[in-house]
Amino acid sequence: MRFGLVSDPVFLRHDIPGHVERPDRLRVIAEALQPLRERFSFLDLPTREATDEELLLAHQPEVLETVRELTLRGGGSIDPDTQVNPFSDQAARLAVGGGIDLVRAVVKGELERGFLLARPPGHHATPTRSMGFCLYSTIAIAALACRDLCSRIAILDWDVHHGNGTQDCLYQHPGTLFISLHQSPFYPGSGYLDERGEGEGQGLTVNLPLPAGCGDAEYLAAYFRVARPLLRRYDPQLILVSAGYDAHAKDPLGGMKVSTEGFAQLAALVAEDARATSSGGRLVGFLEGGYDLQGLASSVAATLEVWSGLRALHPEPPTRISEPASRVLNQAERIFLDEVSTA
């Protein structure tokens, strides 16, 4: 298997003192991947800065102007959670450009799978604003930039926070199924069952808002009961994953209880569906959140161990989940399973 990893030293230079989204996140991941590199030959791929034209696929010009102007001034705050320093615009553009090229390489068959190890993350950046630690909507731009090669793309977001930016960038888009498993109610205050998409994207937004306290069983149940049937019916030609790990039980920002093994099982399920659909096994992960360093590093390593084929897992549906989560999934099944479009 040809498996590409994308990272860049500039990602470490986006450094806001005291911020939880810090360079150490990538450092501990690199350390955790060393034992895997001794067993598997990951391909380290170069990055490039995304162009304005590429960023404008998802964002209004004022988003680019705000980030650029603050960066040129030496840094500043976009909102209380989202700051930039002199290297932030370059880092975010390298993340987007590297993500686009990685996805295109997978779609073209030059690689079978890949993972973008970048920061800042992207899934909260909307068409009109950067927010939630995110400057540009990395995964949404990558999906839009590859439309000439791929007419049906599925994005699964398992970050603890709803991927509002990805949703908003693709809400009226006909070629992307977006499925988000997230804690609710929680930041950013979106991601409810009735957010379904609009226009040509109607029915292609699927939110699974899980109550705080959910763990492996609830996440696996959400995948087996709702995400898997929708993915199989939509039959994507490519699956992208917003791989945030702040639903980990140790994470200081989230209120979920997913274990490292739970993330490995989610990764295995996605890989099964990539093989079972027109994706033909094609799968690309984009690093999003995850702020407990140990939980983040071990979970990324577990994901890559499964996706590279170093570990075989065959998860089974859980036999028991919490009643609050069961109520959400019962409602989601009624809403979604008969209505997803493949247009």
Residue frames as qw, qx, qy, qz and C-alpha x, y, z in Angstrom:
[[0.000, 0.888, 0.461, 0.000, 0.00, 0.00, 0.00],
 [0.373, 0.309, -0.018, 0.875, 1.23, 3.51, -0.88],
 [0.346, -0.803, -0.471, 0.112, 0.27, 5.69, 2.08],
 [0.363, 0.513, -0.055, 0.776, 1.18, 9.36, 2.07],
 [0.404, -0.702, -0.403, 0.427, 1.73, 11.62, 5.08],
 [0.282, 0.690, 0.108, 0.658, 1.80, 15.40, 4.74],
 [0.473, -0.788, -0.225, 0.322, 3.37, 17.71, 7.30],
 [0.442, 0.683, -0.046, 0.580, 5.67, 20.75, 7.34],
 [0.492, -0.165, -0.434, 0.736, 7.96, 22.47, 9.88],
 [0.080, -0.300, -0.063, -0.948, 6.03, 25.70, 9.33],
 [0.584, -0.522, -0.522, -0.339, 3.03, 24.10, 11.08],
 [0.641, -0.386, -0.455, 0.482, 5.08, 24.33, 14.30],
 [0.279, 0.048, -0.070, 0.956, 5.66, 28.06, 13.81],
 [0.402, -0.541, -0.318, -0.667, 1.96, 28.86, 14.15],
 [0.533, -0.202, -0.666, 0.481, 2.51, 29.23, 17.89],
 [0.287, -0.708, -0.090, -0.639, 0.22, 31.26, 20.13],
 [0.197, 0.243, -0.756, 0.575, 1.66, 31.26, 23.68],
 [0.307, 0.018, 0.658, -0.688, -0.67, 29.60, 26.19],
 [0.687, 0.183, -0.196, -0.675, -3.06, 28.34, 23.52],
 [0.763, -0.119, 0.607, -0.189, -4.31, 24.76, 23.82],
 [0.839, 0.520, 0.148, 0.062, -3.92, 24.26, 20.04],
 [0.253, -0.853, 0.413, 0.194, -0.14, 24.22, 20.28],
 [0.479, 0.610, -0.608, -0.168, 2.86, 22.92, 18.32],
 [0.275, -0.338, 0.871, -0.226, 3.44, 20.11, 20.81],
 [0.811, 0.242, 0.332, -0.417, 0.41, 18.39, 19.29],
 [0.773, 0.568, -0.265, -0.098, 2.40, 17.59, 16.14],
 [0.095, 0.630, -0.742, 0.209, 5.59, 16.82, 18.04],
 [0.531, -0.200, 0.748, -0.343, 3.97, 14.09, 20.14],
 [0.861, 0.389, 0.152, -0.289, 2.26, 12.62, 17.08],
 [0.533, 0.675, -0.511, -0.004, 5.61, 12.41, 15.28],
 [0.156, -0.467, 0.820, -0.293, 7.09, 10.57, 18.27],
 [0.715, 0.042, 0.571, -0.400, 4.15, 8.16, 18.44],
 [0.812, 0.525, -0.046, -0.249, 4.50, 7.33, 14.74],
 [0.079, 0.697, -0.710, -0.069, 8.15, 6.35, 14.96],
 [0.488, -0.150, 0.854, -0.098, 7.43, 2.72, 15.94],
 [0.724, 0.522, 0.390, -0.225, 4.99, 2.47, 13.02],
 [0.405, 0.822, -0.341, -0.211, 7.59, 3.84, 10.61],
 [0.208, -0.496, 0.842, 0.044, 9.85, 0.93, 11.59],
 [0.513, 0.159, 0.838, -0.092, 7.14, -1.45, 10.38],
 [0.480, 0.698, 0.527, 0.067, 5.64, 0.45, 7.41],
 [0.408, -0.036, 0.255, 0.876, 7.08, 2.75, 4.76],
 [0.158, 0.858, 0.397, -0.285, 4.92, 5.86, 4.92],
 [0.507, 0.414, 0.261, 0.709, 5.65, 8.31, 2.11],
 [0.200, -0.667, -0.248, 0.674, 6.40, 11.85, 3.33],
 [0.405, 0.632, 0.476, 0.458, 5.01, 14.30, 0.79],
 [0.259, 0.013, -0.068, 0.963, 5.78, 17.99, 0.29],
 [0.097, 0.753, 0.541, -0.361, 3.40, 20.85, 0.94],
 [0.252, 0.279, 0.286, 0.881, 2.69, 24.00, -1.03],
 [0.128, 0.310, 0.375, -0.864, 0.77, 27.15, -0.23],
 [0.312, 0.618, 0.720, 0.051, -2.80, 27.22, -1.45],
 [0.174, 0.234, 0.286, 0.913, -3.57, 30.01, -3.89],
 [0.288, 0.174, 0.282, -0.899, -6.17, 32.70, -3.33],
 [0.567, 0.085, -0.491, -0.656, -8.23, 31.07, -6.07],
 [0.497, -0.098, -0.861, 0.044, -8.28, 27.79, -4.17],
 [0.085, -0.201, -0.657, 0.721, -9.20, 29.44, -0.86],
 [0.361, 0.170, 0.005, -0.917, -11.99, 31.34, -2.58],
 [0.407, -0.118, -0.834, -0.353, -13.63, 28.05, -3.50],
 [0.446, -0.476, -0.742, 0.156, -15.00, 28.05, 0.06],
 [0.327, -0.559, -0.362, 0.671, -14.41, 31.52, 1.52],
 [0.200, 0.948, 0.231, 0.085, -15.39, 35.10, 0.87],
 [0.541, 0.575, -0.202, 0.580, -12.50, 37.48, 0.13],
 [0.290, -0.795, 0.217, -0.487, -12.78, 39.15, 3.54],
 [0.920, -0.381, 0.077, 0.039, -11.71, 35.92, 5.26],
 [0.809, 0.238, -0.011, 0.537, -8.42, 35.91, 3.36],
 [0.174, 0.743, -0.080, 0.641, -7.95, 39.64, 3.87],
 [0.591, -0.745, 0.107, -0.292, -8.45, 39.42, 7.64],
 [0.927, -0.258, 0.109, 0.251, -5.93, 36.61, 8.06],
 [0.671, 0.427, 0.029, 0.606, -3.41, 38.25, 5.74],
 [0.008, -0.817, 0.071, -0.573, -3.64, 41.70, 7.35],
 [0.700, -0.684, 0.144, -0.149, -3.31, 40.38, 10.90],
 [0.922, -0.055, 0.097, 0.372, -0.36, 38.23, 9.90],
 [0.507, 0.578, 0.003, 0.640, 1.41, 41.13, 8.20],
 [0.254, -0.826, 0.115, -0.490, 0.90, 43.23, 11.34],
 [0.145, 0.444, -0.784, 0.408, 2.71, 40.58, 13.35],
 [0.260, -0.233, -0.924, 0.155, -0.34, 38.81, 14.75],
 [0.338, -0.115, 0.194, -0.914, -3.60, 39.44, 16.54],
 [0.306, 0.202, 0.868, -0.336, -7.00, 38.03, 17.45],
 [0.237, -0.202, -0.646, -0.697, -9.80, 37.18, 15.07],
 [0.653, -0.561, -0.229, -0.454, -11.95, 36.11, 18.02],
 [0.498, -0.691, 0.446, -0.275, -11.14, 35.09, 21.61],
 [0.906, -0.127, 0.404, 0.025, -10.35, 31.53, 20.49],
 [0.787, 0.446, 0.270, 0.331, -8.64, 32.27, 17.20],
 [0.170, -0.891, 0.221, 0.358, -5.35, 34.14, 16.97],
 [0.820, 0.504, -0.012, 0.270, -2.58, 34.46, 14.41],
 [0.489, -0.678, 0.250, 0.489, 1.13, 35.18, 14.54],
 [0.181, 0.701, -0.416, -0.550, 3.53, 36.12, 11.68],
 [0.006, -0.247, 0.919, 0.306, 3.56, 32.50, 10.39],
 [0.489, 0.243, 0.717, -0.432, -0.13, 31.62, 10.68],
 [0.635, 0.587, -0.018, -0.502, -1.29, 32.52, 7.18],
 [0.341, 0.531, -0.747, -0.210, 1.57, 30.56, 5.63],
 [0.200, -0.117, 0.944, -0.234, 0.89, 27.56, 7.88],
 [0.576, 0.382, 0.532, -0.488, -2.83, 27.54, 7.06],
 [0.585, 0.633, -0.263, -0.433, -2.16, 27.92, 3.32],
 [0.158, 0.432, -0.885, -0.072, 0.37, 25.07, 3.43],
 [0.403, 0.081, 0.838, -0.359, -2.24, 22.91, 5.17],
 [0.649, 0.536, 0.253, -0.477, -4.81, 23.62, 2.47],
 [0.473, 0.655, -0.500, -0.311, -2.38, 23.22, -0.43],
 [0.023, -0.333, 0.940, -0.068, -0.92, 20.04, 1.02],
 [0.518, 0.204, 0.716, -0.422, -4.42, 18.67, 1.64],
 [0.655, 0.594, -0.028, -0.467, -5.55, 19.37, -1.93],
 [0.380, 0.583, -0.693, -0.188, -2.49, 17.72, -3.43],
 [0.226, -0.183, 0.928, -0.231, -2.80, 14.71, -1.12],
 [0.630, 0.351, 0.526, -0.450, -6.44, 14.16, -2.03],
 [0.610, 0.646, -0.246, -0.388, -5.74, 14.55, -5.75],
 [0.140, 0.491, -0.858, -0.056, -2.91, 12.02, -5.52],
 [0.392, 0.037, 0.868, -0.303, -5.25, 9.51, -3.88],
 [0.655, 0.518, 0.282, -0.473, -8.04, 10.09, -6.38],
 [0.501, 0.673, -0.454, -0.301, -5.62, 9.68, -9.29],
 [0.997, -0.017, -0.080, -0.003, -4.37, 6.38, -7.88],
 [0.409, 0.649, -0.498, 0.403, -0.85, 7.62, -7.14],
 [0.081, -0.247, 0.774, -0.577, -1.54, 6.79, -3.48],
 [0.379, -0.371, -0.829, -0.178, -4.11, 4.54, -1.86],
 [0.440, -0.789, -0.424, 0.064, -4.50, 6.49, 1.38],
 [0.376, 0.425, -0.220, 0.793, -3.15, 9.52, 3.15],
 [0.436, -0.744, -0.443, 0.244, -3.23, 11.64, 6.28],
 [0.219, 0.726, -0.043, 0.651, -2.69, 15.39, 6.62],
 [0.616, -0.482, -0.403, 0.476, -0.82, 16.13, 9.85],
 [0.232, 0.477, 0.096, 0.842, -1.36, 19.87, 9.83],
 [0.234, -0.741, -0.488, 0.397, -2.24, 22.74, 12.06],
 [0.407, 0.021, 0.491, -0.770, -4.08, 25.01, 12.44],
 [0.321, 0.317, 0.893, -0.004, -7.16, 22.79, 12.03],
 [0.038, -0.015, -0.437, -0.899, -9.91, 23.79, 9.62],
 [0.105, -0.409, -0.870, -0.255, -13.40, 22.46, 10.21],
 [0.080, -0.702, -0.529, 0.470, -14.79, 25.53, 12.03],
 [0.090, -0.343, 0.235, 0.905, -13.80, 28.10, 9.38],
 [0.460, 0.618, 0.598, -0.220, -16.96, 29.20, 7.58],
 [0.507, 0.581, 0.377, 0.513, -17.40, 30.95, 4.23],
 [0.019, 0.893, 0.117, 0.433, -17.44, 34.31, 6.02],
 [0.309, -0.830, 0.355, -0.299, -15.16, 33.97, 9.04],
 [0.538, 0.245, -0.744, 0.311, -12.26, 32.17, 10.67],
 [0.588, -0.542, 0.206, -0.564, -13.19, 30.80, 14.09],
 [0.937, -0.270, 0.138, -0.171, -12.68, 28.01, 16.61],
 [0.595, -0.496, 0.522, 0.356, -8.85, 27.82, 16.18],
 [0.647, 0.301, 0.603, 0.357, -9.41, 27.43, 12.41],
 [0.029, -0.520, 0.207, 0.828, -8.35, 29.89, 9.68],
 [0.463, 0.303, -0.503, -0.664, -9.37, 28.14, 6.44],
 [0.854, 0.002, 0.325, -0.407, -11.75, 25.23, 5.85],
 [0.115, -0.509, 0.802, 0.292, -9.09, 22.74, 4.83],
 [0.372, 0.105, 0.920, 0.060, -11.17, 19.62, 4.18],
 [0.467, 0.703, 0.440, -0.307, -14.02, 21.46, 2.45],
 [0.234, 0.798, -0.351, -0.430, -11.61, 23.23, 0.10],
 [0.197, -0.326, 0.890, 0.250, -9.90, 19.94, -0.71],
 [0.459, 0.382, 0.796, -0.094, -13.25, 18.37, -1.59],
 [0.406, 0.825, 0.192, -0.343, -14.27, 21.31, -3.78],
 [0.052, 0.742, -0.535, -0.401, -10.86, 21.44, -5.48],
 [0.211, -0.194, 0.934, 0.213, -11.15, 17.80, -6.53],
 [0.619, 0.422, 0.431, -0.503, -14.59, 17.98, -8.08],
 [0.510, 0.605, -0.428, -0.436, -13.09, 17.67, -11.56],
 [0.243, 0.332, -0.911, -0.018, -11.84, 14.19, -10.60],
 [0.130, -0.193, -0.929, 0.289, -14.55, 12.96, -8.24],
 [0.309, -0.399, -0.361, -0.784, -18.31, 13.60, -8.40],
 [0.729, -0.561, -0.256, -0.297, -19.30, 11.92, -5.10],
 [0.346, 0.346, -0.637, 0.596, -17.25, 12.55, -1.97],
 [0.648, -0.647, -0.382, -0.126, -18.22, 11.65, 1.58],
 [0.159, 0.520, -0.500, 0.674, -16.79, 13.49, 4.60],
 [0.703, -0.521, -0.482, 0.029, -17.04, 11.93, 8.05],
 [0.052, 0.632, -0.364, 0.682, -16.25, 14.26, 10.96],
 [0.730, -0.410, -0.541, 0.082, -15.70, 12.57, 14.34],
 [0.207, 0.300, -0.370, 0.854, -14.27, 15.61, 16.15],
 [0.147, -0.435, -0.759, 0.461, -16.05, 16.28, 19.45],
 [0.156, 0.529, 0.151, -0.821, -17.17, 19.67, 18.10],
 [0.623, 0.626, 0.463, -0.070, -19.57, 20.02, 15.21],
 [0.464, -0.065, 0.422, 0.776, -17.80, 20.83, 11.94],
 [0.251, 0.788, 0.394, -0.402, -19.87, 23.93, 11.30],
 [0.052, 0.681, -0.387, -0.619, -17.40, 25.38, 8.83],
 [0.136, -0.076, 0.907, 0.392, -17.31, 22.26, 6.68],
 [0.239, 0.557, 0.784, -0.137, -21.09, 22.11, 6.82],
 [0.188, 0.816, 0.173, -0.518, -21.56, 25.75, 5.83],
 [0.017, -0.542, 0.582, 0.606, -19.03, 25.56, 2.98],
 [0.032, 0.031, -0.928, -0.371, -20.79, 22.52, 1.50],
 [0.352, 0.292, 0.658, -0.598, -24.40, 23.11, 2.58],
 [0.621, 0.586, 0.117, -0.507, -25.69, 23.76, -0.94],
 [0.112, 0.550, -0.748, -0.354, -23.19, 21.54, -2.70],
 [0.881, 0.124, -0.087, -0.449, -24.54, 18.58, -4.68],
 [0.764, 0.378, -0.522, 0.040, -21.46, 16.37, -4.63],
 [0.239, 0.337, -0.737, 0.536, -20.58, 15.87, -0.99],
 [0.705, -0.526, -0.441, -0.180, -22.23, 13.86, 1.78],
 [0.101, 0.507, -0.529, 0.673, -21.25, 15.33, 5.16],
 [0.756, -0.458, -0.458, -0.095, -21.76, 13.23, 8.31],
 [0.085, 0.565, -0.492, 0.657, -20.80, 14.67, 11.70],
 [0.711, -0.452, -0.530, 0.100, -20.71, 12.79, 15.01],
 [0.211, 0.433, -0.311, 0.819, -20.30, 15.33, 17.79],
 [0.220, -0.363, -0.703, 0.571, -21.18, 16.34, 21.33],
 [0.166, -0.419, -0.295, -0.843, -24.36, 18.41, 21.68],
 [0.194, 0.967, 0.069, 0.147, -25.22, 20.88, 23.07],
 [0.692, -0.400, 0.165, 0.578, -21.68, 22.19, 22.80],
 [0.024, 0.714, -0.300, -0.633, -19.49, 24.62, 20.89],
 [0.101, 0.009, 0.065, 0.993, -20.11, 26.01, 18.27],
 [0.364, 0.325, 0.467, -0.738, -23.86, 25.67, 18.92],
 [0.621, 0.376, -0.325, -0.606, -24.80, 24.02, 15.64],
 [0.203, 0.254, -0.940, -0.109, -25.10, 20.52, 14.24],
 [0.544, 0.077, 0.591, -0.590, -28.69, 19.60, 15.01],
 [0.477, 0.194, 0.849, 0.116, -30.77, 16.95, 13.31],
 [0.426, 0.774, 0.439, -0.166, -32.81, 19.45, 11.32],
 [0.050, 0.778, -0.401, -0.482, -29.75, 20.93, 9.57],
 [0.817, 0.203, 0.540, 0.009, -30.09, 18.95, 6.35],
 [0.374, -0.040, 0.538, 0.755, -28.55, 21.01, 3.55],
 [0.353, 0.680, 0.247, -0.593, -30.20, 23.34, 1.05],
 [0.461, 0.666, -0.333, -0.484, -30.79, 23.54, -2.68],
 [0.755, 0.377, -0.523, -0.118, -28.73, 20.97, -4.56],
 [0.231, 0.326, -0.813, 0.424, -27.25, 19.90, -1.22],
 [0.670, -0.290, 0.162, -0.664, -30.61, 19.14, 0.38],
 [0.971, -0.138, -0.013, -0.193, -30.43, 15.87, 2.33],
 [0.788, 0.363, -0.354, 0.349, -26.64, 15.59, 2.11],
 [0.002, -0.527, 0.541, -0.656, -25.92, 17.05, 5.56],
 [0.788, -0.344, -0.498, -0.116, -26.30, 14.51, 8.34],
 [0.049, -0.577, 0.530, -0.620, -25.71, 15.50, 11.95],
 [0.745, -0.314, -0.588, 0.024, -25.61, 13.02, 14.80],
 [0.093, -0.662, 0.334, -0.665, -25.62, 15.21, 17.93],
 [0.711, -0.203, -0.656, 0.153, -24.71, 12.90, 20.81],
 [0.475, -0.850, -0.039, -0.225, -25.14, 13.83, 24.48],
 [0.033, 0.717, -0.621, 0.314, -22.12, 14.39, 26.71],
 [0.607, -0.372, 0.643, -0.284, -20.69, 11.27, 28.31],
 [0.928, 0.322, -0.003, -0.185, -20.86, 9.02, 25.25],
 [0.420, -0.578, 0.665, 0.218, -18.04, 6.53, 24.78],
 [0.057, -0.261, 0.858, 0.438, -16.97, 3.77, 22.44],
 [0.261, 0.352, 0.898, -0.042, -20.32, 1.95, 22.44],
 [0.289, 0.766, 0.358, -0.450, -22.33, 5.04, 21.54],
 [0.132, 0.671, -0.439, -0.582, -19.96, 6.14, 18.78],
 [0.104, -0.115, 0.935, 0.318, -19.88, 2.66, 17.27],
 [0.294, 0.520, 0.775, -0.204, -23.66, 2.44, 17.47],
 [0.265, 0.777, 0.050, -0.569, -23.99, 5.80, 15.69],
 [0.071, 0.493, -0.695, -0.519, -21.70, 4.54, 12.97],
 [0.147, 0.086, 0.975, 0.145, -23.34, 1.14, 12.52],
 [0.238, 0.579, 0.726, -0.282, -26.92, 2.40, 12.74],
 [0.287, 0.881, 0.204, -0.317, -26.76, 5.62, 10.73],
 [0.006, -0.760, 0.464, 0.456, -23.37, 6.49, 9.20],
 [0.326, -0.173, 0.874, 0.317, -22.72, 3.12, 7.56],
 [0.457, 0.542, 0.705, 0.003, -26.13, 2.76, 5.86],
 [0.253, 0.912, 0.077, -0.315, -25.85, 6.29, 4.50],
 [0.130, -0.649, 0.621, 0.419, -22.31, 5.80, 3.24],
 [0.412, 0.042, 0.879, 0.237, -23.21, 2.52, 1.56],
 [0.415, 0.711, 0.561, -0.091, -26.25, 4.07, -0.10],
 [0.136, 0.915, -0.120, -0.361, -24.43, 7.20, -1.24],
 [0.899, 0.184, 0.239, 0.318, -21.60, 5.04, -2.62],
 [0.014, -0.940, 0.209, 0.268, -18.86, 7.70, -2.57],
 [0.800, 0.519, -0.180, 0.239, -15.87, 7.61, -4.88],
 [0.414, 0.370, -0.482, 0.678, -13.70, 8.94, -2.05],
 [0.573, -0.731, -0.371, 0.000, -14.00, 9.17, 1.74],
 [0.257, 0.529, -0.354, 0.727, -12.40, 12.00, 3.70],
 [0.611, -0.566, -0.527, 0.170, -12.28, 12.07, 7.50],
 [0.079, -0.768, 0.239, -0.588, -12.08, 15.14, 9.72],
 [0.783, -0.169, -0.547, 0.241, -10.11, 13.23, 12.33],
 [0.180, -0.673, 0.329, -0.638, -10.39, 15.16, 15.56],
 [0.621, -0.077, -0.748, 0.221, -9.49, 13.32, 18.75],
 [0.105, -0.280, 0.412, -0.861, -11.00, 15.63, 21.37],
 [0.795, -0.286, -0.190, -0.500, -13.79, 13.11, 22.03],
 [0.603, 0.155, -0.713, 0.323, -11.08, 11.13, 23.84],
 [0.623, -0.642, -0.445, 0.027, -11.86, 10.43, 27.50],
 [0.607, -0.361, -0.171, 0.687, -8.74, 12.35, 28.60],
 [0.297, 0.483, 0.244, 0.786, -9.37, 15.48, 26.54],
 [0.176, -0.309, -0.454, 0.817, -9.64, 18.72, 28.55],
 [0.233, 0.113, -0.159, -0.953, -12.07, 20.42, 26.16],
 [0.529, -0.122, -0.640, -0.543, -14.55, 17.64, 25.41],
 [0.556, -0.256, 0.502, -0.611, -17.08, 15.81, 27.51],
 [0.894, 0.168, -0.285, -0.302, -16.98, 12.42, 25.77],
 [0.646, -0.503, 0.567, -0.091, -15.38, 9.12, 26.80],
 [0.877, 0.448, -0.167, -0.049, -14.00, 7.58, 23.62],
 [0.718, -0.512, 0.389, 0.267, -10.87, 5.50, 24.17],
 [0.016, 0.590, -0.651, -0.477, -7.84, 5.09, 21.93],
 [0.267, 0.065, 0.948, 0.158, -9.20, 1.65, 21.05],
 [0.386, 0.667, 0.543, -0.333, -12.54, 3.24, 20.21],
 [0.258, 0.783, -0.254, -0.506, -10.87, 5.48, 17.64],
 [0.123, -0.319, 0.880, 0.329, -9.08, 2.44, 16.20],
 [0.354, 0.355, 0.863, -0.056, -12.44, 0.73, 15.77],
 [0.363, 0.796, 0.208, -0.437, -13.97, 3.80, 14.10],
 [0.083, 0.654, -0.578, -0.480, -10.98, 3.89, 11.77],
 [0.249, -0.055, 0.949, 0.184, -11.52, 0.22, 10.93],
 [0.411, 0.585, 0.656, -0.242, -15.19, 0.78, 10.13],
 [0.297, 0.816, -0.107, -0.484, -14.41, 3.68, 7.80],
 [0.044, -0.474, 0.789, 0.387, -11.77, 1.58, 6.04],
 [0.376, 0.229, 0.898, 0.002, -14.30, -1.23, 5.56],
 [0.406, 0.753, 0.424, -0.298, -16.73, 1.20, 3.95],
 [0.120, 0.741, -0.425, -0.506, -14.03, 2.69, 1.76],
 [0.147, -0.214, 0.919, 0.298, -13.41, -0.82, 0.41],
 [0.316, 0.392, 0.856, -0.117, -17.12, -1.66, 0.11],
 [0.336, 0.821, 0.273, -0.371, -18.07, 1.42, -1.94],
 [0.669, 0.693, 0.094, 0.251, -16.89, 3.03, -5.15],
 [0.222, -0.911, 0.347, 0.028, -14.08, 4.59, -3.12],
 [0.864, 0.355, -0.331, 0.136, -12.15, 1.40, -3.82],
 [0.781, -0.305, -0.271, 0.473, -10.36, 1.74, -0.50],
 [0.329, 0.472, -0.043, 0.817, -9.42, 5.40, -1.09],
 [0.520, -0.763, -0.372, 0.090, -9.33, 7.25, 2.21],
 [0.387, 0.436, -0.223, 0.781, -7.73, 10.48, 3.46],
 [0.471, -0.691, -0.472, 0.278, -7.65, 11.82, 7.02],
 [0.163, 0.685, -0.069, 0.706, -7.31, 15.47, 8.05],
 [0.421, -0.235, -0.623, 0.616, -6.14, 16.21, 11.59],
 [0.228, -0.763, -0.249, -0.551, -8.59, 18.43, 13.46],
 [0.397, -0.746, 0.271, -0.461, -8.80, 18.68, 17.28],
 [0.904, -0.169, -0.343, 0.191, -7.38, 16.71, 20.17],
 [0.002, 0.839, -0.250, 0.483, -5.79, 18.49, 23.13],
 [0.756, -0.537, 0.375, -0.024, -4.67, 15.84, 25.58],
 [0.229, 0.697, -0.633, -0.246, -1.25, 15.08, 24.16],
 [0.274, -0.208, 0.938, -0.037, -1.16, 11.43, 25.19],
 [0.584, 0.418, 0.629, -0.297, -4.70, 10.72, 24.02],
 [0.489, 0.770, -0.134, -0.387, -4.08, 12.55, 20.74],
 [0.111, 0.611, -0.754, -0.213, -0.80, 10.83, 19.92],
 [0.350, -0.062, 0.931, -0.082, -1.98, 7.34, 20.77],
 [0.586, 0.524, 0.510, -0.349, -5.23, 7.78, 18.82],
 [0.446, 0.749, -0.319, -0.371, -3.57, 9.11, 15.67],
 [0.021, -0.450, 0.886, 0.110, -1.09, 6.22, 15.83],
 [0.479, 0.160, 0.832, -0.229, -3.94, 3.75, 16.29],
 [0.595, 0.664, 0.171, -0.420, -5.78, 5.21, 13.28],
 [0.367, 0.712, -0.532, -0.274, -2.74, 4.97, 11.04],
 [0.266, -0.281, 0.921, -0.038, -1.92, 1.48, 12.28],
 [0.589, 0.374, 0.672, -0.249, -5.36, 0.34, 11.11],
 [0.535, 0.770, 0.031, -0.347, -5.46, 2.32, 7.86],
 [0.165, 0.685, -0.672, -0.229, -2.00, 1.14, 6.80],
 [0.891, 0.093, -0.386, -0.222, -2.98, -2.49, 7.33],
 [0.218, 0.435, -0.765, 0.422, -0.54, -3.05, 10.18],
 [0.220, 0.048, 0.813, -0.537, -3.46, -4.05, 12.39],
 [0.322, -0.254, -0.724, -0.554, -6.63, -5.84, 11.37],
 [0.217, 0.136, 0.633, -0.731, -9.79, -4.99, 13.30],
 [0.257, -0.305, -0.737, -0.546, -13.35, -6.13, 12.66],
 [0.201, -0.039, 0.507, -0.837, -15.62, -4.26, 15.09],
 [0.146, -0.426, -0.880, -0.149, -19.04, -5.62, 15.99],
 [0.275, -0.623, -0.207, -0.702, -22.13, -3.55, 16.77],
 [0.042, -0.219, 0.691, -0.688, -22.42, -2.80, 20.49],
 [0.312, -0.385, -0.863, -0.098, -25.12, -4.64, 22.39],
 [0.311, -0.775, -0.503, 0.222, -25.90, -1.84, 24.81],
 [0.287, 0.347, -0.018, 0.893, -25.72, 1.96, 24.77],
 [0.004, -0.237, -0.506, 0.829, -27.01, 4.73, 27.00],
 [0.224, 0.661, 0.709, -0.105, -30.67, 5.64, 26.81],
 [0.110, 0.819, 0.028, -0.563, -30.05, 9.34, 25.90],
 [0.044, -0.433, 0.680, 0.590, -27.86, 8.30, 22.98],
 [0.237, 0.255, 0.923, 0.163, -30.37, 5.66, 21.92],
 [0.250, 0.759, 0.479, -0.363, -33.10, 8.29, 21.72],
 [0.096, 0.725, -0.313, -0.606, -30.96, 10.45, 19.42],
 [0.087, -0.243, 0.861, 0.438, -30.12, 7.54, 17.16],
 [0.298, 0.463, 0.830, -0.089, -33.72, 6.36, 17.00],
 [0.258, 0.827, 0.212, -0.452, -34.73, 9.81, 15.81],
 [0.004, 0.621, -0.557, -0.552, -31.83, 10.01, 13.36],
 [0.264, 0.049, 0.928, 0.260, -32.78, 6.66, 11.81],
 [0.320, 0.673, 0.638, -0.193, -36.34, 7.90, 11.25],
 [0.161, 0.857, -0.035, -0.488, -35.13, 11.13, 9.66],
 [0.022, 0.696, -0.568, -0.439, -32.24, 10.04, 7.49],
 [0.446, -0.177, 0.855, 0.197, -32.33, 6.46, 6.38],
 [0.520, 0.527, 0.669, 0.069, -35.07, 6.82, 3.79],
 [0.232, 0.936, 0.208, -0.161, -34.09, 10.22, 2.49],
 [0.379, -0.593, 0.401, 0.587, -30.42, 10.52, 1.56],
 [0.638, 0.732, -0.009, -0.239, -29.90, 11.65, -2.01],
 [0.746, -0.159, 0.425, 0.488, -27.27, 10.27, -4.36],
 [0.465, 0.853, 0.199, 0.132, -27.61, 13.16, -6.76]]
